[in-house]
Amino acid sequence: MKYSELLDSGATTSEIKSYLVESELVPITIRIPRNLRDSVKEAASLSGLTFTSFVKRLMIEELSRRDVS
């Protein structure tokens, strides 16, 4: 099932979050400004998270919002 099909099916927020985290891990490379990276690392640390966990949490929260269009 694709993400868009999940949304079309009327899945709950919990179901969407489960879908987003239940898969194999894949590496990615992105280019972002150093200041953005450093700020995210600091925010993650203040939240007791790693950079990767912080970014994944933000993506999951954004993709599981009910008003995503």
Backbone as JSON, one array per atom type, in Angstrom:
{
  "sequence": "MKYSELLDSGATTSEIKSYLVESELVPITIRIPRNLRDSVKEAASLSGLTFTSFVKRLMIEELSRRDVS",
  "N": [[0.85, -1.17, 0.0], [0.51, 2.24, -0.76], [1.4, 5.5, 0.55], [-0.42, 7.52, -0.23], [-2.66, 5.98, -0.85], [-3.27, 5.03, 1.65], [-4.08, 7.37, 2.93], [-6.36, 7.95, 1.38], [-7.95, 5.84, 2.11], [-8.97, 6.51, 4.53], [-7.55, 6.11, 6.87], [-6.61, 6.03, 10.35], [-4.81, 8.4, 12.44], [-3.0, 7.02, 14.04], [-2.73, 4.6, 12.59], [-1.54, 5.57, 10.27], [0.9, 6.54, 11.29], [2.01, 4.12, 12.18], [2.32, 2.79, 9.73], [4.27, 4.41, 8.57], [6.57, 3.93, 10.08], [7.05, 1.22, 10.01], [9.02, -0.39, 8.3], [11.89, -1.28, 6.29], [15.08, 0.22, 6.98], [16.58, 2.84, 5.12], [19.41, 4.42, 3.67], [19.91, 7.95, 3.22], [20.96, 10.91, 1.49], [21.24, 14.3, 2.0], [21.5, 17.75, 1.2], [21.98, 20.47, 3.18], [21.94, 23.79, 4.6], [24.73, 24.58, 6.7], [24.18, 26.0, 9.09], [21.49, 25.35, 9.52], [21.67, 22.56, 9.88], [23.31, 22.51, 12.21], [21.63, 23.82, 14.01], [19.45, 22.07, 14.11], [20.71, 19.81, 15.18], [21.32, 20.82, 17.72], [18.74, 21.39, 18.74], [17.71, 18.79, 18.73], [19.38, 17.57, 20.6], [18.69, 19.01, 22.89], [16.18, 17.98, 23.22], [16.75, 15.46, 23.93], [17.28, 13.65, 21.92], [18.71, 11.98, 19.03], [20.12, 13.44, 16.06], [19.1, 12.15, 13.76], [16.83, 10.77, 14.81], [15.29, 12.95, 15.65], [14.75, 14.28, 13.21], [13.36, 12.25, 11.85], [11.13, 12.03, 13.54], [9.91, 14.55, 13.14], [9.23, 14.35, 10.4], [7.44, 12.17, 10.45], [5.41, 13.21, 12.09], [4.52, 15.35, 10.48], [3.63, 13.99, 8.16], [1.56, 12.48, 9.21], [-0.4, 14.17, 9.97], [-3.81, 15.11, 9.9], [-4.75, 17.01, 8.13], [-3.23, 17.01, 5.85], [-2.54, 17.74, 2.5]],
  "CA": [[0.0, 0.0, 0.0], [1.23, 3.5, -0.81], [0.97, 6.52, 1.5], [-1.63, 8.18, -0.75], [-3.77, 5.03, -0.7], [-3.58, 4.99, 3.07], [-4.87, 8.57, 3.2], [-7.64, 7.8, 0.71], [-8.74, 4.81, 2.79], [-9.5, 7.05, 5.78], [-6.79, 5.55, 8.0], [-6.46, 6.89, 11.53], [-3.46, 8.94, 12.64], [-2.2, 5.92, 14.57], [-2.45, 3.69, 11.49], [-0.59, 6.24, 9.38], [2.21, 6.52, 11.96], [2.51, 2.74, 12.14], [2.75, 2.53, 8.36], [5.49, 5.17, 8.28], [7.74, 3.43, 10.81], [7.2, -0.23, 9.87], [9.66, -0.74, 7.04], [13.34, -1.34, 6.43], [15.76, 1.51, 6.97], [17.37, 3.12, 3.93], [20.22, 5.62, 3.83], [19.66, 9.06, 2.31], [21.9, 12.02, 1.58], [20.63, 15.59, 1.65], [22.38, 18.9, 1.4], [21.29, 21.57, 3.87], [22.9, 24.76, 5.12], [25.39, 24.2, 7.95], [23.48, 26.59, 10.23], [20.28, 24.56, 9.74], [22.1, 21.29, 10.48], [23.76, 22.73, 13.58], [20.45, 24.16, 14.81], [18.68, 20.84, 14.33], [21.47, 18.99, 16.13], [21.16, 21.41, 19.05], [17.35, 21.15, 19.16], [17.59, 17.36, 19.02], [20.08, 17.33, 21.86], [17.86, 19.57, 23.97], [15.02, 17.08, 23.36], [17.24, 14.14, 24.3], [17.22, 12.79, 20.74], [19.76, 12.12, 18.04], [19.73, 14.2, 14.88], [18.25, 11.3, 12.91], [15.53, 10.55, 15.48], [14.56, 14.21, 15.63], [14.27, 14.52, 11.85], [12.33, 11.24, 11.56], [9.93, 12.41, 14.29], [9.29, 15.67, 12.44], [8.63, 13.86, 9.16], [6.28, 11.35, 10.8], [4.35, 14.11, 12.56], [4.0, 16.09, 9.32], [2.91, 13.08, 7.27], [0.41, 11.87, 9.87], [-1.43, 15.19, 10.22], [-5.05, 14.81, 9.17], [-5.06, 18.03, 7.12], [-2.25, 16.95, 4.76], [-3.19, 17.75, 1.18]],
  "C": [[0.89, 1.24, 0.0], [0.62, 4.48, 0.19], [-0.33, 7.18, 1.04], [-2.85, 7.28, -0.64], [-4.22, 4.94, 0.75], [-4.44, 6.2, 3.44], [-6.27, 8.45, 2.61], [-8.55, 6.8, 1.41], [-9.35, 5.3, 4.1], [-8.81, 6.5, 7.01], [-6.69, 6.55, 9.14], [-5.02, 7.39, 11.61], [-2.53, 7.85, 13.13], [-1.81, 4.93, 13.47], [-1.43, 4.29, 10.52], [0.81, 6.22, 10.0], [2.82, 5.13, 11.94], [3.04, 2.4, 10.76], [4.11, 3.19, 8.09], [6.73, 4.61, 8.97], [8.0, 1.94, 10.61], [7.73, -0.6, 8.49], [11.16, -0.81, 7.28], [13.93, 0.06, 6.37], [16.57, 1.64, 5.69], [18.19, 4.39, 4.16], [19.81, 6.69, 2.82], [20.76, 10.09, 2.49], [21.16, 13.28, 1.17], [21.67, 16.69, 1.9], [21.54, 20.02, 2.01], [22.35, 22.56, 4.36], [23.46, 24.32, 6.49], [24.64, 24.74, 9.17], [22.2, 25.82, 10.55], [20.65, 23.24, 10.4], [22.51, 21.48, 11.94], [22.58, 23.06, 14.51], [19.61, 22.94, 15.11], [19.4, 19.93, 15.31], [21.3, 19.5, 17.55], [19.75, 21.17, 19.58], [17.13, 19.69, 19.52], [18.22, 17.04, 20.36], [19.27, 17.84, 23.05], [16.63, 18.72, 24.24], [15.44, 15.67, 23.78], [17.22, 13.14, 23.15], [18.49, 12.94, 19.91], [19.22, 12.96, 16.89], [18.74, 13.4, 14.03], [16.88, 11.08, 13.53], [14.67, 11.8, 15.45], [13.95, 14.48, 14.26], [13.17, 13.52, 11.49], [11.03, 11.59, 12.29], [9.19, 13.55, 13.6], [8.59, 15.23, 11.16], [7.37, 13.04, 9.45], [5.12, 12.23, 11.26], [3.71, 14.87, 11.4], [3.15, 15.18, 8.43], [1.68, 12.45, 7.91], [-0.65, 12.91, 10.27], [-2.64, 14.92, 9.36], [-5.33, 15.81, 8.06], [-4.02, 18.07, 6.0], [-2.99, 16.93, 3.43], [-2.2, 17.56, 0.07]]
}
